[in-house]
Amino acid sequence: MSDSGFPFNSPHADVILKSSDGVNFRVRKAILAETSSVFDGMFSLPTEQSAEADGAGTPALQVVDMTEDSATLEGFLRLCYPADVCTREPTFEEVSMWLVASRKYQMDRMERHVVHTLREFIATSPLRVYCLAVRYQLGEDLVRAAARGFLDQPIQVAYGHVPELDGMDTAAYARLLDYHNRCSAAVQQILSDPATAFQGGVWSKRCWLLCHSERNDFRFRSSSTHVFCTLGTLSDGALHATRASLWFCQFMDRCRALAKEQPSGKEVSSESTIARALLDAGKCDYCRDQAWDDMHAFAQILARTIDLAIKMVQCSYLTYLHDSPD
């Protein structure tokens, strides 16, 4: 058995919380009672204190045996103590245990902190956050945010095992996969016919469309050594297929392939995706000077358009995603 360090070793403590792995946390009843209605009720009842005193002859304190281990206990006690600051970032597993403890001891303040902290894990662990948000009914906003973050990762993540899936409602999990499919279909529709999705100057004045018609520019008339783009078909499924530079057609093909796995504007507008297109565009004497600006401007518009389409799917489909199907 051992004692915890500061601030849970105070001589002014009036109760000891003993973790499941034998660590004593000396704390103040008043602080715990303010943060937990369970502790408030517990400390208001008459109790028998331990018969043992410490080596200094200090009167013995009430000892409460806890089912939580010392790591979990220390984590949520630090949230109870307003003057204490934890400089280490918690792991997802620790936050999950805090959530269980906050429900068990009815600690509303801690649960709000847990929900806020879980949002920070959406970028790296959206499926795990989604599972917890649904299982513990942490609110529609968190469910929506986690489901949206799920689109930013390859779909293979959904078929790998994470511990939170063990307690997941299968219907809610199926709805998440269906949401992914619906978003993928919406993004595919945009990418299959960009000439229709993007009109006006946003689309028509880009180098991948002008290259074949501007080759008579005075810069290229006097030499036969210039290299220009090969043309490709941009939208096979469209009513009126658009001809464009082959390098851009290949860029859109890659975007469609990405969208099947990650229906999100994040990956299609990433520097790595754009860089590959620019490498091919640099082989054309006409596109080389314009492709950088045109691609970066278009990629931003493309990402915003995709995210808007996803938002429309989410608004119509996710309102009750965390509810039971009954």
Secondary structure as UniProt FT lines:
FT   STRAND          2..3
FT   TURN            6..8
FT   TURN            11..12
FT   STRAND          15..18
FT   TURN            20..21
FT   STRAND          23..27
FT   HELIX           29..35
FT   HELIX           37..43
FT   TURN            55..56
FT   STRAND          62..65
FT   HELIX           70..80
FT   TURN            82..83
FT   HELIX           92..104
FT   TURN            105..106
FT   HELIX           108..119
FT   TURN            120..124
FT   HELIX           126..135
FT   TURN            136..137
FT   HELIX           140..150
FT   TURN            151..152
FT   HELIX           155..159
FT   HELIX           163..167
FT   HELIX           170..192
FT   HELIX           194..197
FT   HELIX           201..204
FT   HELIX           207..210
FT   TURN            211..213
FT   TURN            215..216
FT   HELIX           218..221
FT   STRAND          231..233
FT   TURN            236..237
FT   STRAND          243..245
FT   HELIX           246..261
FT   HELIX           265..268
FT   HELIX           271..281
FT   TURN            282..283
FT   TURN            285..290
FT   HELIX           291..317
FT   TURN            319..322
//
